[in-house]
Amino acid sequence: MHELKTTSEVMDALGGNPGVAKLTGSKPKAVWNWRSFDKFPSNTYAVMIVALQERGKTAPASLWGMKSPEVAS
């Protein structure tokens, strides 16, 4: 699976601003602002991760302010 590293990469993979607005049920102006943010709103995590997986892509949970589970060594 291809991992995306930035909010802009995620948004491009999900159809740009219009696609993300429709997917998340968010206002276009709010979505437009996300491109310049380091993180998406956490309430968009589940829907966006599923949509990315359907496209063969993934992104770190930290892009939504989530902590990733630590892997035991």
Secondary structure, 3 states (H helix, E strand, C coil): CEECCCHHHHHHHCCHHHHHHHHHCCCHHHHHHHCCCCCCCHHHHHHHHHHHHHCCEECCHHHHCCCCCCCCC
